[in-house]
Amino acid sequence: MNRERPGRPPRGGLVELVRFILVATFTAGGWQIAQALGAVGTDLLIWVVLGSGVGYVVGGVIGRRTATLVSAVEREFAQVPASEILAGVLGLILGLIIAVLISVLLFRLPPGAAYPTAALLAVLLGYLGYRLGRTKRHELFALFGLRDRAMGVPPGEVSVVDTSALIDGRILDVVGAGFVGGSLLVTSGVLGELQAVADASDPARRARGRRGLEVLRGLQESPAVDVRIVDQERGGDVDAALVRLARSRGAAVITGDVNLAKVAQAVDVPVRSLAELAEALRPAVLPGERLTLRLSKEGRERGQGVGYLEDGTMVVVEEGGERIGADVRAVVTNVLQTSTGRMVFARLDDR
């Protein structure tokens, strides 16, 4: 199992490197001050030791701050796809080129005004170019006939999997059939939700959570996909984090949650709904068709019996309430498509 971390904790090696550089710098500074004061012998040694001591303390403080800053930068760039970074760099270069061209005219001014203005212009246009490059990366790569989603991504597609898809379990069959491949990203928030469901007091809920964990293990063992665990910021909404991650990685969201699918589609994030896929693959049932099924419970209306086809489609049979627990033959009278799936109405076959 691969695990992506948005940032690593500060490493001691970096802190010690910064400290070593500052110790050497302050030691040399102490030597220079001693030379300027004409100190010799013990006084010279005191200045050198004092400089190295100050460098050691200051180096430790600055080293830790530097390591924290580096970790923050790593965490920021870990959430940004390579194509977006490349587009930003191209925009930065273009902004700096424009700044240099404008600076040629600025250098006609007095040096005291020309150099600060040129420096400010380079910073502003460089930053503006970087931001515009990231924002307009789709159009930028389209000029060269490239698709930014395909750049910096391992072979295959990238998909973000939510909790409902893992608990549903059908994603394992979909992957095994070759409909989904490439990289599957699972956030630590999704893992937390699965663990919470698996530890629930309700037996049915606990079984669903454990099934989700088993499905995740099956995906990790599947050679068809590369499962990566991505850390999620603490305290954030899991669904919102999934959508942000998918949008930043140019990925699709695999879910069985209708509401999450609508949110993702609202921000132009591709959605692969397991429910819609299953519905699309169900065999068509037409009015007049004869079915054989077992009635398992009573319907909402008086005298109705409810059974299910092999694909899970619910069939409401009129006048079947007295045949609960028995296999019956029925004739389809109507088929309704609802937001949750397909519902079939039928009557008992008199033949």
ROPA-324593 format. One line per 8 residues: number of its first residue (from 1); their letters; for each residue z, x, y of C-alpha. Coordinates in pm, 1 decimal. Layout:
N
NUM) a) Z X Y | ...;
END
This chain:
351
1) mnrerpgr) 0.0 0.0 0.0 | -94.9 131.4 339.4 | 130.9 70.5 633.1 | 15.8 94.7 992.1 | 281.2 167.4 1250.2 | 212.9 91.4 1614.5 | 427.0 386.3 1709.5 | 628.1 662.6 1547.2;
9) pprgglve) 976.5 761.6 1646.4 | 1000.7 1071.2 1866.4 | 955.2 1383.8 1658.1 | 1191.0 1676.8 1694.7 | 901.2 1920.3 1685.8 | 755.5 1787.6 2009.0 | 1095.6 1790.0 2179.4 | 1158.9 2149.6 2074.1;
17) lvrfilva) 810.9 2256.7 2185.7 | 865.7 2113.3 2535.6 | 1213.8 2268.6 2543.5 | 1076.4 2610.0 2443.6 | 814.5 2598.7 2720.0 | 1071.3 2502.8 2984.3 | 1323.9 2760.7 2861.4 | 1056.9 3029.0 2896.8;
25) tftaggwq) 957.5 2896.5 3240.4 | 1314.2 2875.9 3375.5 | 1401.0 3214.0 3224.7 | 1108.3 3369.1 3408.5 | 1218.8 3180.1 3719.8 | 1570.9 3322.1 3690.7 | 1424.1 3669.7 3655.8 | 1209.4 3619.9 3966.6;
33) iaqalgav) 1506.9 3492.1 4170.7 | 1719.0 3788.9 4058.7 | 1441.0 4028.0 4159.3 | 1408.5 3859.6 4498.5 | 1786.9 3890.9 4556.1 | 1786.8 4251.8 4443.6 | 2020.0 4181.4 4152.4 | 2049.7 4449.3 3884.3;
41) gtdlliwv) 2244.0 4500.2 3566.5 | 2495.9 4226.6 3494.4 | 2383.9 4013.4 3789.2 | 2025.6 4022.0 3663.9 | 2140.7 3920.6 3317.0 | 2345.0 3632.4 3459.8 | 2042.2 3494.1 3643.8 | 1827.5 3520.6 3330.6;
49) vlgsgvgy) 2090.6 3347.8 3113.8 | 2145.5 3081.8 3380.0 | 1771.8 3014.6 3398.2 | 1739.4 2986.4 3021.2 | 2042.6 2754.9 3003.1 | 1903.6 2524.3 3268.9 | 1567.5 2530.4 3093.0 | 1732.9 2438.1 2762.3;
57) vvggvigr) 1910.0 2134.0 2910.7 | 1619.4 2017.1 3126.2 | 1376.0 2086.0 2841.8 | 1575.6 1863.3 2607.0 | 1576.0 1574.5 2855.4 | 1209.4 1607.1 2946.0 | 1116.5 1668.8 2580.9 | 1275.8 1344.0 2466.7;
65) rtatlvsa) 1114.9 1154.0 2752.8 | 779.1 1308.3 2663.3 | 818.3 1214.3 2296.7 | 906.9 856.9 2394.9 | 604.6 839.8 2624.5 | 377.7 973.5 2349.5 | 513.6 712.8 2106.9 | 448.9 437.6 2363.2;
73) verefaqv) 91.8 558.1 2410.5 | 39.4 567.9 2032.0 | 181.2 217.0 2002.8 | -53.9 91.2 2272.5 | -364.6 253.0 2127.0 | -274.9 142.9 1772.3 | -329.8 -217.2 1884.8 | -669.8 -141.0 2040.2;
81) paseilag) -986.3 -115.1 1825.5 | -1180.2 210.8 1840.1 | -1483.0 36.1 1989.1 | -1276.5 -83.5 2285.3 | -1138.6 265.4 2347.3 | -1488.3 414.3 2329.4 | -1619.7 156.3 2575.4 | -1330.0 233.6 2809.0;
89) vlglilgl) -1401.4 607.0 2794.2 | -1769.3 545.3 2871.9 | -1665.9 331.4 3167.5 | -1423.9 603.2 3282.0 | -1698.3 867.4 3273.1 | -1935.7 641.2 3464.2 | -1666.6 570.0 3726.1 | -1598.5 943.1 3771.2;
97) iiavlisv) -1970.1 1015.2 3811.1 | -1994.3 753.7 4085.7 | -1682.7 900.6 4249.4 | -1838.6 1249.7 4250.9 | -2158.6 1118.2 4408.4 | -1964.8 941.4 4683.0 | -1746.0 1249.2 4734.6 | -2052.6 1449.1 4835.7;
105) llfrlppg) -2061.6 1238.9 5151.5 | -1683.4 1255.0 5197.5 | -1684.7 1633.9 5207.4 | -1854.1 1611.2 5545.7 | -1513.6 1505.4 5677.1 | -1240.7 1757.3 5765.7 | -1086.5 1911.8 5450.9 | -746.8 1753.8 5524.0;
113) aayptaal) -900.5 1407.7 5493.6 | -1183.3 1476.7 5248.9 | -984.3 1609.6 4951.5 | -713.2 1338.6 4939.5 | -976.2 1067.5 4985.6 | -1197.3 1211.9 4711.0 | -900.2 1238.7 4474.7 | -794.8 879.8 4544.4;
121) lavllgyl) -1152.6 760.9 4498.6 | -1179.5 941.8 4163.0 | -857.9 780.5 4038.3 | -953.2 431.3 4152.5 | -1314.7 437.2 4028.0 | -1214.7 606.6 3704.0 | -952.9 341.0 3631.0 | -1186.4 62.1 3738.8;
129) gyrlgrtk) -1460.9 199.3 3513.6 | -1218.7 220.5 3219.0 | -1106.6 -139.9 3264.6 | -1460.5 -270.4 3311.1 | -1580.1 -74.5 3008.5 | -1315.1 -234.4 2786.4 | -1379.2 -580.8 2929.9 | -1758.7 -562.3 2901.4;
137) rhelfalf) -1775.9 -371.4 2574.2 | -1980.2 -644.5 2403.3 | -2258.1 -625.8 2662.5 | -2232.2 -246.6 2681.5 | -2288.9 -192.5 2310.5 | -2552.2 -466.1 2303.4 | -2761.5 -252.8 2542.2 | -2788.3 4.7 2262.4;
145) glrdramg) -2834.3 -254.3 1988.5 | -2483.3 -203.4 1848.9 | -2211.3 -447.4 1746.6 | -1870.0 -331.4 1865.7 | -1691.6 -506.1 1577.8 | -1870.5 -278.7 1335.8 | -1761.5 42.6 1508.3 | -1445.1 216.8 1398.0;
153) vppgevsv) -1391.1 -29.3 1113.1 | -1385.1 71.5 744.8 | -1659.0 -67.5 518.7 | -1629.0 -443.2 493.1 | -1471.4 -696.7 723.0 | -1124.9 -694.3 876.1 | -909.5 -1005.3 834.9 | -556.7 -1099.8 937.4;
161) vdtsalid) -370.0 -1304.0 675.1 | -100.1 -1555.5 768.0 | 195.2 -1686.1 568.1 | 33.7 -2015.2 466.6 | -263.7 -1836.3 309.2 | -35.9 -1621.2 94.2 | 181.4 -1913.8 -13.6 | -131.5 -2118.9 -88.9;
169) grildvvg) -235.7 -1851.3 -337.6 | -607.1 -1933.5 -345.5 | -684.9 -1627.0 -136.0 | -635.6 -1418.0 -449.6 | -912.8 -1612.4 -624.2 | -1135.2 -1595.6 -314.9 | -1096.0 -1216.8 -301.4 | -1155.9 -1188.9 -674.9;
177) agfvggsl) -1477.4 -1389.0 -638.8 | -1601.5 -1147.9 -371.0 | -1603.6 -1391.4 -78.1 | -1353.8 -1177.4 115.5 | -1339.8 -798.3 118.7 | -1267.2 -502.2 342.4 | -925.5 -468.7 506.7 | -655.0 -736.2 505.1;
185) lvtsgvlg) -388.2 -698.0 774.5 | -44.7 -847.0 706.6 | 214.6 -827.7 984.5 | 581.6 -754.0 930.7 | 649.8 -1098.4 1079.0 | 458.3 -1261.2 793.3 | 657.5 -1053.4 544.6 | 976.8 -1173.4 712.1;
193) elqavada) 867.6 -1536.3 683.5 | 781.5 -1490.8 315.7 | 1119.2 -1330.7 248.6 | 1298.6 -1612.7 431.2 | 1115.1 -1875.3 225.2 | 1181.8 -1683.4 -96.9 | 1554.8 -1673.9 -14.8 | 1576.9 -2044.6 75.1;
201) sdparrar) 1836.1 -2262.4 -95.6 | 1581.7 -2529.6 -189.1 | 1432.6 -2442.2 -532.2 | 1083.2 -2571.0 -448.9 | 1073.5 -2379.0 -121.5 | 1210.4 -2068.2 -291.1 | 938.7 -2088.3 -557.2 | 668.8 -2108.3 -288.1;
209) grrglevl) 804.8 -1800.1 -114.5 | 815.5 -1601.7 -435.9 | 462.2 -1710.6 -513.4 | 352.9 -1581.4 -173.1 | 512.0 -1242.8 -245.0 | 342.6 -1232.8 -586.6 | 7.3 -1314.5 -426.7 | 58.9 -1032.8 -175.5;
217) rglqespa) 133.9 -793.3 -460.4 | -180.1 -909.6 -639.3 | -387.5 -842.1 -325.6 | -237.2 -493.8 -295.9 | -338.2 -420.3 -653.7 | -689.3 -561.7 -609.7 | -961.9 -295.5 -575.1 | -1171.9 -537.4 -367.1;
225) vdvrivdq) -952.6 -519.7 -55.2 | -739.7 -271.2 135.0 | -408.8 -434.4 232.8 | -237.0 -285.9 538.5 | 108.2 -379.8 664.9 | 117.4 -380.9 1045.4 | 444.1 -375.0 1238.6 | 500.9 -665.6 1475.2;
233) erggdvda) 708.4 -659.9 1791.8 | 1051.5 -808.9 1736.2 | 1134.9 -1144.8 1883.3 | 774.0 -1259.8 1916.8 | 608.9 -1566.9 1770.3 | 444.6 -1481.6 1439.5 | 136.4 -1702.0 1486.0 | 76.9 -1575.3 1840.5;
241) alvrlars) 110.6 -1217.2 1717.2 | -146.0 -1287.5 1443.3 | -398.6 -1420.3 1693.7 | -341.6 -1126.5 1931.5 | -381.0 -878.4 1646.5 | -701.9 -1042.2 1523.6 | -844.4 -1051.2 1874.1 | -760.9 -685.9 1943.1;
249) rgaavitg) -903.8 -567.1 1610.5 | -1215.3 -785.8 1621.0 | -1089.3 -947.3 1300.9 | -1089.8 -1296.5 1153.7 | -780.2 -1501.1 1070.3 | -740.2 -1623.4 712.9 | -510.3 -1925.8 712.1 | -434.6 -2260.7 560.4;
257) dvnlakva) -259.8 -2380.9 875.8 | -472.5 -2628.0 1071.7 | -282.4 -2572.5 1399.1 | -311.3 -2193.3 1378.6 | -682.9 -2230.3 1310.9 | -724.2 -2440.1 1626.0 | -532.9 -2186.4 1838.3 | -743.3 -1899.9 1706.7;
265) qavdvpvr) -1067.5 -2086.6 1767.5 | -955.0 -2166.3 2123.1 | -953.2 -1793.8 2206.3 | -1279.6 -1723.2 2019.3 | -1115.0 -1561.7 1714.8 | -1309.6 -1630.2 1391.4 | -1117.8 -1838.4 1136.8 | -1156.8 -1850.7 759.4;
273) slaelaea) -979.4 -2166.0 650.9 | -895.1 -2181.9 282.1 | -867.7 -2561.0 306.5 | -1216.8 -2592.5 454.6 | -1357.7 -2354.8 193.0 | -1199.9 -2552.8 -90.5 | -1324.8 -2877.1 63.1 | -1677.0 -2740.0 94.9;
281) lrpavlpg) -1679.6 -2632.5 -270.5 | -1551.7 -2961.9 -408.4 | -1813.0 -3156.2 -602.3 | -1944.6 -3459.9 -419.2 | -1806.1 -3797.5 -524.8 | -2029.0 -4091.4 -432.2 | -1966.6 -4468.1 -424.1 | -2060.4 -4624.8 -755.1;
289) erltlrls) -1973.1 -4314.8 -957.0 | -1744.6 -4367.0 -1258.4 | -1436.0 -4147.5 -1302.3 | -1175.4 -4096.8 -1570.4 | -832.5 -3989.3 -1446.3 | -461.7 -4028.2 -1509.8 | -263.1 -4240.0 -1263.4 | 53.8 -4051.2 -1170.5;
297) kegrergq) 224.7 -4268.0 -906.8 | 207.0 -4589.4 -708.1 | 10.1 -4612.6 -385.9 | 125.4 -4725.8 -45.3 | -15.6 -5075.9 -85.5 | 100.7 -5322.5 -346.3 | -77.9 -5287.7 -679.6 | -236.5 -4948.5 -604.3;
305) gvgyledg) -222.6 -4653.4 -839.4 | -281.0 -4291.1 -736.9 | -433.7 -4017.8 -946.8 | -592.6 -3679.7 -885.0 | -917.0 -3518.9 -989.7 | -923.0 -3168.7 -1134.5 | -1001.3 -3020.5 -791.6 | -697.9 -3193.5 -635.9;
313) tmvvveeg) -881.4 -3481.0 -467.4 | -657.2 -3786.4 -438.2 | -798.7 -4109.7 -580.0 | -645.7 -4446.3 -486.1 | -722.6 -4706.5 -752.1 | -689.5 -5075.4 -664.5 | -497.5 -5287.7 -917.0 | -391.1 -4969.2 -1093.7;
321) gerigadv) -19.6 -4999.1 -1021.6 | 50.4 -5134.7 -1370.4 | -129.3 -4844.3 -1539.1 | 91.2 -4560.2 -1406.9 | 107.0 -4276.9 -1662.2 | -210.4 -4387.1 -1841.6 | -570.1 -4262.3 -1832.7 | -805.1 -4513.7 -1673.8;
329) ravvtnvl) -1172.8 -4546.9 -1593.1 | -1251.1 -4633.1 -1234.1 | -1555.6 -4693.6 -1015.7 | -1566.9 -4524.2 -674.1 | -1589.7 -4778.2 -390.5 | -1545.6 -4559.4 -83.0 | -1495.4 -4193.7 19.9 | -1311.5 -4097.7 338.7;
337) qtstgrmv) -1302.8 -3752.4 498.1 | -970.4 -3684.1 673.9 | -832.1 -3382.3 859.5 | -632.6 -3289.9 549.5 | -912.0 -3336.1 297.5 | -1112.1 -3596.1 107.8 | -970.1 -3929.2 -9.9 | -1142.6 -4144.6 -271.4;
345) farlddr) -1091.2 -4517.9 -318.1 | -1183.3 -4683.4 -645.2 | -1130.5 -4993.3 -857.5 | -1069.7 -5027.5 -1228.4 | -1386.5 -5023.7 -1433.9 | -1423.4 -5357.9 -1610.6 | -1679.0 -5220.9 -1857.1;
END
